Amino acid sequence: MAGGAGHRGGRDLHRLVGVTEAGRFALLPRLGIDPPVGTLVHRALDVAITAAEVRTPGSVAALDAGCGRVSALRTFRPRIARLVGADIHQPSTALPHLDEFAVVDLCASPDGFPERSFDVVLSSFTLEHFADPTSALSNVRRWMRPGGTLVITTVNRRHPFVAAYLGLPDGPRRRLQPLVKATAADAHPLVGACNDPGAIRAALESAGFTDIRLTTVGHLARAWGRRWPTFAAGLLGDLLTGAMPSRRSTIVAVARVPGDGAA
């Protein structure tokens, strides 16, 4: 049976060559690279918004902190009364799914939003760009309502490929980024100051979050999958760390703000 499984895996790997991006991604679950980050984020946001609907029916407010052109919160628009985006600079294109956009330095603007403004906050692959992630998380915590939920996705420095990428000098890394990013607009400076499970947990606890849950998943093949050579490198990275949860490439963190009256 083991030999048969190996034979099928070999056929799957062979089929990855030359197929479309969607076709390659469709085969990843058969290679054990599952679930996708997007699935975990969708589940976490659904639970968070459901809880917010109980606390503040009809007035759920959400923040996409460090928002890009696409947001996982967009799927939940019918359930969100107010959706705000924030980033350190104006977006390059219109973001019609947002009700508001604010230019806010998450690390240095504690008064960027009033206290207790949001039930749900999403930080999607932004933590690795923060110069002062501890301050950024403290600011986000200040802007959240009691019982609110923060959902974070970020890279894991404990993965050898991620560590090598973050450790590159600025020049070579800037030249490499366009090869693994969808567009040049997605290539931002990287810091990686708070990018392993232990550091993220400690920073969240320091900011006052509770009920912290961390999940690691292999995501390099999907993140780098637009071109065959980078997809192959990402697939190798995911397979190498599949049996080592603490070293998988991507971290999904979910944390809660204590409710009113909580210790």
C-alpha positions as CSV (number, residue, x, y, z in Angstrom):
1,M,0.0,0.0,0.0
2,A,2.8,2.4,0.9
3,G,4.4,1.7,-2.5
4,G,1.2,2.4,-4.3
5,A,0.8,5.7,-2.5
6,G,4.3,6.6,-3.4
7,H,3.7,5.7,-7.0
8,R,0.5,7.9,-7.1
9,G,2.5,10.7,-5.5
10,G,5.1,10.4,-8.2
11,R,2.4,10.6,-10.9
12,D,1.0,13.7,-9.2
13,L,4.3,15.4,-9.1
14,H,4.9,14.6,-12.8
15,R,1.5,16.0,-13.6
16,L,2.4,19.3,-12.0
17,V,4.9,20.1,-14.7
18,G,3.3,22.2,-17.5
19,V,-0.2,22.4,-16.1
20,T,-1.9,25.7,-15.3
21,E,-1.6,27.5,-12.0
22,A,-5.1,26.3,-11.0
23,G,-4.3,22.8,-12.0
24,R,-1.1,22.7,-9.9
25,F,-3.0,24.1,-6.9
26,A,-5.8,21.5,-7.3
27,L,-3.2,18.8,-6.8
28,L,-1.6,20.2,-3.7
29,P,-4.2,18.5,-1.3
30,R,-3.3,15.1,-2.7
31,L,0.3,15.9,-1.7
32,G,-0.7,16.6,1.8
33,I,-0.4,20.4,1.5
34,D,-3.8,21.4,3.0
35,P,-5.8,23.3,4.1
36,P,-5.1,26.5,2.3
37,V,-4.5,29.6,4.4
38,G,-7.6,31.2,2.9
39,T,-9.7,28.4,4.2
40,L,-8.4,28.8,7.8
41,V,-8.9,32.6,7.6
42,H,-12.5,32.3,6.2
43,R,-13.4,29.9,9.1
44,A,-11.9,32.2,11.7
45,L,-13.6,35.3,10.3
46,D,-16.9,33.5,10.1
47,V,-16.7,32.6,13.8
48,A,-15.6,36.1,14.7
49,I,-18.4,37.8,12.8
50,T,-21.0,35.4,14.1
51,A,-19.9,36.3,17.7
52,A,-20.0,40.0,16.8
53,E,-23.5,39.7,15.4
54,V,-24.6,38.5,18.8
55,R,-22.9,41.3,20.7
56,T,-23.7,44.2,18.3
57,P,-26.5,43.0,16.0
58,G,-26.7,45.1,12.8
59,S,-23.6,47.2,13.6
60,V,-20.6,44.9,13.1
61,A,-17.5,47.0,12.3
62,A,-14.4,45.5,10.8
63,L,-10.9,46.8,10.0
64,D,-8.6,45.5,7.3
65,A,-5.3,46.6,8.9
66,G,-2.7,47.0,6.2
67,C,-5.2,46.3,3.5
68,G,-4.3,45.2,0.0
69,R,-6.3,45.1,-3.2
70,V,-8.1,41.9,-2.1
71,S,-9.5,41.3,1.3
72,A,-10.8,38.1,2.9
73,L,-13.4,40.4,4.6
74,R,-15.0,41.2,1.3
75,T,-16.8,37.8,1.3
76,F,-18.6,38.9,4.5
77,R,-19.6,42.3,3.3
78,P,-23.4,41.6,3.7
79,R,-22.8,40.9,7.4
80,I,-20.5,43.9,8.1
81,A,-22.2,47.3,8.6
82,R,-18.9,49.2,8.4
83,L,-15.7,48.0,6.7
84,V,-12.6,50.2,7.0
85,G,-9.2,49.8,5.4
86,A,-6.0,51.2,6.8
87,D,-2.5,51.4,5.4
88,I,0.6,53.6,5.6
89,H,-0.1,55.0,2.1
90,Q,-3.1,55.5,-0.2
91,P,-4.1,52.5,-2.3
92,S,-2.9,52.5,-5.9
93,T,-6.4,51.6,-7.1
94,A,-10.0,52.1,-5.8
95,L,-11.2,49.6,-3.2
96,P,-15.0,49.7,-3.7
97,H,-15.6,47.0,-1.0
98,L,-14.6,49.5,1.7
99,D,-16.8,52.0,3.3
100,E,-13.8,54.1,4.4
101,F,-10.0,54.1,4.0
102,A,-7.6,55.8,6.3
103,V,-3.9,56.5,6.0
104,V,-2.5,55.2,9.3
105,D,0.9,54.0,10.4
106,L,-0.2,51.1,12.5
107,C,3.1,51.1,14.4
108,A,3.1,54.8,15.3
109,S,-0.5,56.1,15.3
110,P,-2.2,55.0,18.6
111,D,-4.9,57.6,17.9
112,G,-5.4,56.5,14.3
113,F,-8.9,55.3,15.3
114,P,-11.0,55.9,18.4
115,E,-10.9,53.3,21.1
116,R,-13.4,50.4,20.8
117,S,-14.2,51.0,17.1
118,F,-14.0,47.5,15.7
119,D,-15.4,44.0,16.4
120,V,-13.1,42.2,14.0
121,V,-9.6,43.1,12.7
122,L,-7.8,41.3,9.9
123,S,-4.0,41.6,9.4
124,S,-3.2,39.7,6.2
125,F,0.5,39.2,5.6
126,T,1.4,42.6,7.1
127,L,3.1,41.7,10.4
128,E,6.3,40.9,8.6
129,H,6.5,44.5,7.3
130,F,6.0,46.2,10.7
131,A,9.1,48.0,12.1
132,D,7.5,47.9,15.6
133,P,5.1,45.0,15.6
134,T,4.6,45.2,19.4
135,S,3.3,48.7,19.2
136,A,1.2,47.9,16.1
137,L,-0.6,45.1,18.0
138,S,-1.1,47.3,21.1
139,N,-2.7,50.0,18.9
140,V,-5.0,47.4,17.2
141,R,-6.0,46.1,20.6
142,R,-6.9,49.7,21.7
143,W,-9.1,50.1,18.7
144,M,-11.0,46.9,19.3
145,R,-14.3,46.4,21.2
146,P,-14.5,44.0,24.1
147,G,-14.9,40.4,22.9
148,G,-13.6,41.3,19.5
149,T,-11.3,39.0,17.4
150,L,-8.0,39.6,15.6
151,V,-7.1,37.3,12.7
152,I,-3.5,37.4,11.5
153,T,-1.6,35.7,8.7
154,T,2.1,36.1,8.4
155,V,5.3,34.2,7.4
156,N,7.2,32.0,9.8
157,R,10.9,32.7,10.2
158,R,11.4,29.2,11.5
159,H,11.0,27.8,7.9
160,P,14.4,27.6,6.4
161,F,13.4,29.2,3.1
162,V,11.6,32.1,4.8
163,A,14.6,32.7,7.1
164,A,16.9,32.8,4.1
165,Y,14.5,35.2,2.2
166,L,14.2,37.5,5.2
167,G,18.0,37.4,5.8
168,L,18.9,38.5,2.3
169,P,20.4,42.0,1.9
170,D,17.9,44.6,0.8
171,G,19.3,44.7,-2.8
172,P,19.1,41.0,-3.7
173,R,15.7,40.7,-1.9
174,R,14.2,43.6,-3.8
175,R,15.3,41.9,-7.1
176,L,13.8,38.5,-5.9
177,Q,10.5,39.9,-4.7
178,P,8.9,40.5,-8.1
179,L,9.6,36.8,-9.0
180,V,7.4,35.5,-6.1
181,K,4.9,38.3,-5.9
182,A,1.8,38.8,-8.1
183,T,2.7,42.3,-9.0
184,A,5.4,44.9,-8.2
185,A,2.8,46.6,-6.0
186,D,2.9,43.6,-3.7
187,A,6.6,43.9,-3.1
188,H,7.0,45.9,0.1
189,P,10.0,46.2,2.5
190,L,10.4,43.3,4.9
191,V,11.4,43.4,8.5
192,G,10.4,40.1,10.1
193,A,10.9,41.3,13.6
194,C,8.0,39.2,15.0
195,N,7.7,36.2,12.8
196,D,7.9,32.9,14.7
197,P,5.1,31.3,16.7
198,G,6.7,32.1,20.1
199,A,7.3,35.8,19.2
200,I,3.8,36.3,17.9
201,R,2.2,34.7,21.0
202,A,4.4,36.8,23.3
203,A,3.5,40.0,21.4
204,L,-0.2,39.3,21.5
205,E,-0.1,38.5,25.2
206,S,1.8,41.7,25.8
207,A,-0.8,43.7,23.9
208,G,-3.6,42.3,26.1
209,F,-5.1,39.6,23.8
210,T,-6.3,36.3,25.2
211,D,-7.5,33.0,23.8
212,I,-4.6,33.0,21.4
213,R,-4.6,30.1,18.9
214,L,-1.7,29.6,16.4
215,T,-1.8,27.3,13.4
216,T,1.0,26.7,10.9
217,V,0.5,25.6,7.4
218,G,2.5,25.1,4.2
219,H,1.8,28.0,1.9
220,L,4.9,28.5,-0.3
221,A,3.7,26.6,-3.3
222,R,0.5,28.6,-3.4
223,A,2.2,31.9,-2.6
224,W,4.9,31.4,-5.2
225,G,2.8,29.4,-7.7
226,R,2.4,31.9,-10.6
227,R,5.6,30.7,-12.2
228,W,6.7,27.1,-12.5
229,P,10.3,27.5,-11.1
230,T,9.1,29.4,-8.0
231,F,6.2,27.0,-7.6
232,A,8.6,24.1,-7.6
233,A,10.8,25.8,-5.0
234,G,7.7,26.5,-2.9
235,L,6.5,22.9,-3.2
236,L,9.9,21.6,-2.1
237,G,9.7,23.9,0.9
238,D,6.2,22.8,1.9
239,L,7.1,19.1,1.6
240,L,10.3,19.5,3.6
241,T,8.5,20.9,6.6
242,G,5.1,19.1,6.3
243,A,5.9,16.9,9.3
244,M,7.4,19.8,11.4
245,P,4.5,22.1,12.4
246,S,6.6,24.7,14.1
247,R,8.6,25.1,10.8
248,R,5.8,25.4,8.3
249,S,6.0,28.5,6.2
250,T,2.9,30.4,7.3
251,I,1.3,31.3,10.6
252,V,-2.5,31.9,11.1
253,A,-3.1,33.5,14.5
254,V,-6.5,34.2,16.1
255,A,-6.8,36.1,19.3
256,R,-9.6,37.7,21.3
257,V,-10.0,40.9,23.3
258,P,-11.3,40.2,26.8
259,G,-15.0,41.1,27.3
260,D,-16.1,43.8,29.6
261,G,-15.5,42.8,33.2
262,A,-12.9,40.1,32.3
263,A,-9.8,39.9,34.3
